[in-house]
Amino acid sequence: MAQQSMDTPAYTASSIQVLEGLSAVRRRPGMYIGSTDARGLHQLVYEVVDNSIDEVLAGACTEIVVTLHADGSCSVRDDGRGIPVENHPKYNRPTLEIVMTVLHAGSKFDRNTYKVSGGLHGVGVHVVNALSEWLEVRVRREGQEHFQRYERGAPVGAIKVVGPSTTTGTETRFKPDGTILETVAFDRDTIGRRLKELSFLNAGVTIRFRDERDGTDETFHHAGGITEFVEDLSQAANLLFKPPIYLHAKREANDIEVALQYDDGYNETSLAFVNNIHTTDGGTHVVGLRAALTRTFNDYARHRGLLKGDKEGLSGEDVREGLTSVLSVKVLEPQFEGQTKAKLGNSEVKGQVESAVNEKLAEFLEEHPAVGQSLILKAVQASHAREAARKARELTRRKGLLEGGGLPGKLADCHSRDPAQSELFIVEGDSAGGTAKQGRDREFQAILPLRGKILNVEKARLDKMLENEQIRSLITAIGIGIGDEQDIESLRYHKIILMTDADVDGAHIRTLLLTLFYRKMPELISEGRVYIAQAPLYRLQKGSRSAYAYSDEERDRALAELGGSKGVTIQRYKGLGEMNAEQLASTTMHPGSRTLLRVTVEDAAHANELFQVLMGEEVEPRRLYIQEHAVEVTNLDI
Ligand code: 0RA
């Protein structure tokens, strides 16, 4: 049947429509994949993988192989049913070609799985095709292997049968188009993280990930699904029970899964997904889960007389202290909201998750009274600590007033009182702090030097944290408060800029600060107020000419521009302190000549993850880990 398309004339009305559709994608790629940077590039891979995951959800596929090829292409192979090649009744062209070239073709042959559309996901593989220099698809189906090639989205020949096949499945190999995308360099770690995540979210699937550029080959397979996800996230911690609590329920057409684990620490790590998409901004499903946790723990504690004399009961923060959780819901018609489309909007889902978790968690606690007892005990302790923290905060505030103005003594504030114009540089060490003070524009740039390592927030509760001078300085300088009493409106600087040395200690301090913000002042991150200053790594000098380089690649380029390495002196900066005030200002601080990296929620979440590994009890593996990852951390492509 597929061979019929060979007779199709090249320019029918429908093929012209196809070309128009493809050129719309090529003209405005950002509309389809969000951006044309590394994020957009990786979105292409995820789009193709999502289509194979749909086959997994349909129960038709068990293995996916993703390969990054040496020629810069990426292939995704699955053992699903194969995309149909026979003519599509409506278009009278092979379904395969429609899927590969026509807008939203996917929804026309709904495979009865949960849609990923609504965000930047689920836009269709034709978008990947349109943004590829070339794309080749192989379909194994009905005893034959079919092949078609496209260039910049347009077929360069009909579908051909290239051989027999005893198996079924689809393989899509594409080379992203470097004339449209700003970068075509796939990042193995970024893709690997997502594939690992997908293997947790889709229990039982095997995802193999090969990088032919360096020969690495990994396989992700988690029969335990999100239960194993939670185990993976809480590896380093002292757990209150094992294995994690797993709850599963259906509400109407929606499917709800939660895995929960508690440790003896004070923080929360909770991830939420809708149709396999990480909803970093939460949404109705998260609201439902939180409500259910608070309600169920309070009911359980009251029935057992564990909350005597405590009228208010346990708060949401109390019952989430030490929690690691993964919530994964499959929703038939998801609505994603917000700028990044990373928040679930469907109002009905709140009640569905809430009722499902209320019911299943209460059941679990009935059946596991020892676990229930220890969790309530912990939440009650948290509630007492919260009260102590409130008192400590009060005290800090009063002390601040007595000391006059309340701003920390080490802060060299700027003249401007307009937060929108003002910047706070958090600088590692008193010496670099001094240089930064000399080099700054005091009209709008404030400097806060931090001495040594700041407190490890992983191991401290809020009341302990507030006893730490460095943390107190940070909190007062930033101005929005901490914990459950925060007001982003009183932020004193719209740019909070971390300026640390490009070495292991600098990376460590930056990870600590990002973790502190991520956990204790999350709005700073979600509102995009936190930046990383980019200090140069090298200064090159040849006679009277000099240049700065911010990476090894830039150094090599600068060397070439200076006509080779002959007569060039290269200074490698080991710390900010090696620059004088004028150099630091022009390379790193002055708005006209500096580069700032804005920290995204993902960056901060990754820092937080890194931090959990770094903060394990053992010192030696931690040092090794920092050393191994130092370069990565320095570049912040995390
Ligand atoms: C439409 C219908 C069917 C399968 C697919 C599409 C399909 C698409 C992709 C994309 C990547 N891998 C895929 N595998 C399958 C159902 C076909 C049937 O009922 O046999």
Residues whose N, C-alpha, C, O or C-beta is under 5 A from the ligand:
A	BS01	0RA	N51 S52 E55 G80 R81 G82 I83 P84 F109 T170
